[in-house]
Amino acid sequence: MPMDEQKLWGVWGQANGLYSSWAASKNINYYLFFVLYALEGQKAMTQKKICMCTGLAKQTVNSVIRSLKEDGYVELASGCEDRREKQITLTRKGIAYCSELITPLREMERHALQIMGSDRAQQMVDDITLFNTLLEKEMGKEA
């Protein structure tokens, strides 16, 4: 593996590890954390949208949503356009839980981005977006 790929894999893994460590420090399952992270700040999301945002498998998201529903953190409602598609929203209990769990992390992210500066932060987003687009295209060639 060329050095650039090793560096990419290393920093990608390190970032993933930071979020995993945060979840572990809060005694929460990694997958549960990422679903809550996706839902926090959104009015409603479908399971499909959560899968797209998190990269988690449909069955994993489904299992997490079921657990969150049983614990009273989310509620499901039929979609306006497609009644079969369920809109998942945080309950008051879920919002309070996210305030404890995710809000402090979001503040740390904002602070890190502020230190980076808006130009570097935007460049990072642009570069990752470009990489993801090109990688997806390359993967499409395999299919």
Residue, then its C-alpha position, 0 to 999 in steps of 0.5 A: m500500500p503506497m504511503d498516501e493510502q496508509k496515511l489516509w487509512g490511519v487518519w480515517g481510523q483515528a477519527n473513527g476511533l475518537y468517536s468510538s472512544w467518546a461513545a465508550s466513555k459514555n457507556i453507549n453502544y457505537y451503533l446506537f451513538f451514531v444513530l443518535y448523532a444522525l438524529e440529533g439536530q434533525k426534525a425527522m429522518t427515515q431509516k434509509k436516510i440514517c443508513m446513508c448518513t452513518g454508513l451503517a447497514k439497514q438491519t443494524v439501524n433497524s435494530v437500533i431504532r427498535s431499541l430506541k423506540e422501546d426505551g422511549y427515545v424515538e417515535l415513528a410516524s408514517g411519512c407524508e408522501d409515502r405512508r410505508e416510510k416511517q419518519i423517526t423523531l426524537t422524543r423529549k426524553g431522546i432530546a434530553y439524552c442527546s443533550e447530555l451525550i452529543t451536545p458536548l461533543r458537537e461543541m468540541e467539534r465546533h471548537a476544533l473547526q474554529i481553531m482550524g479556521s473556516d478556510r481549512a475546514q471547508q477545504m477538508v470537507d471539499d477534499i473528503t467529498l471529492f475523495n468519496t465521489l471518486l472512490e464511489k465511481e471507482m467502486g462502480k467500475e467493479a460492479 
